[in-house]
């Protein structure tokens, strides 16, 4: 069914991608070769049995397809929308060698949407173990871990510092990419498994880390909720936002509907977004929907943009101007922002990750007029809780160090998601959370 | 939903509420704050914890914008959607010797809990309360009971010293050795008053109140410049070394949504009138 037209979608925050029709889904699924050794499954961080669910769709058995996915993935409608399939499952699809790979993400989303429309069934739980597990943070890692632990029969207490669950799914990813009713339905299903959600609890303050020791196990899923700033002059002028703040005001607090909702956001006419990841694309496209002319400044080349190709494409379609090989050096303004000064960059040798290293070109600067600057240059692990727990091994970036099994240096504490990896993807957090939950159940003797 | 057990008006536009929030009171310490959301469409606003009594947390605030007016309009027995906390670092409470607590206007609300904690840590505590006039003076009796000495200043001379709290602070410093000072009030008052202790190099704390959204270090809205570095008031503060704070930057950031605030308040007042004040 494709994407909504640009003119149409810039008028609201409704979903851009319409998904597949049943006919399209069946046709797409029928292309699958049903490989004996499916490479696609190896590319999935939660190992969904992709050929199995695709086969159900090809036969028109949509609910069976959804049921099949759900055995490995508690959040299929979310993952079908935000997973970077093109670098995971779809990248390994054998059809991709000669033609286009199966659109696995679209099929996953289709099956999940079909199932949700019919009403979701609460997954069964094992016999109660009587063990109490605290899960800190209700983002992708926390909700998946809570669901898995509840399935295993433990009493799960899920702590969230905000007034709504979901973490980055709620405050970060805009509804034009991930509708909030989709997020709510999948979280509600996990809560329906008996998970005790406690909102407005910032663990580390509301609940002390000593009190956590009273639980049989603890899962840290506190995410990458610490925005980085560039450290350039003018950064603390009014009108300079972190992407986290800008997106939170709109996605969580609905500032786009001010004054019907009480939270304000700048009235912006020209916005400069700094960064090139998915968060930068989200911020830029959100600003566009607020009526602004938007320019995105990225320090490397266009082909180096870390955002998903589809998001870059959507952003360009929506009229966002890209200036690559440039980096801000100063934000201009007296009281509020009036512009941003950037310097041109040229690419030098490749770094360890294979990306070119950008270096500024002396004196080659230019200025962009703007009234809002949004910095989307990454986030670090939220330090409130982890900084308080003694004997917890931490990496250079303040991230919690874990083994592959999700264990930390503290015998009762496990961790998963961005707090361990730094800002990564929803599906990586979910993969880690499933593993950590499994380790907790093993420790508690129920596996 | 969280019940407001008591609600009373202290002076023109200044209100005291007691919210039933055992999750907040269990671990709350002097100097910390909460974030409140009045209803489903509400914004998240930070307010200082003024006192704890059992499961109840006392909050004193001035009705300035839409949210604080709406909060004042919730009757006793009514409810608010959310209260998160305690948030922020507690005050640095230890034995300093002689401490002076300067409260300005509605900022006085934060002083009793800190005064009490300092007293319990074995300090001699002097309170200085400043207000526009005698009617705006709050918590005088409570502070008189906790403090070893209490001084009052009013801008119009209707009570105590005719002038500013800063004058009284100067006077106290001239008379005796002061080891630590807290100044809590409007930003301009904190800026001016902290200059009094700059020269004699007395350790001085101010409690900053920048615009905030999540209060957990996630959004960076509340960033303040302290000693030339960017700090987040919600997790690094709210108290900072007064002599290191860039107050001008703080005031500039505080003003950013002034137009929005006026508009939201005007609309709220209009709506209140059209329902005969019943809402």
Interface residues (C-beta under 8 A of the other chain):
Chain A: X161 X162 X163 X171 X198 X199 X200 X201 X202 X205 X206 X207 X208 X225 X226 X227 X229 X231 X235 X236 X237 X238 X239 X241 X242 X244 X245 X248 X249 X253 X254 X258 X259 X260 X261 X262 X263 X264 X266 X335 X336 X382 X383 X384
Chain B: X23 X24 X26 X27 X32 X37 X41 X42 X43 X44 X66 X67 X81 X82 X83 X84 X85 X86 X87 X88 X213 X214 X215 X216 X217 X218 X219 X220 X221 X223 X224 X225 X230 X235 X249 X252 X253 X255 X256 X257 X260 X261 X263 X264 X267
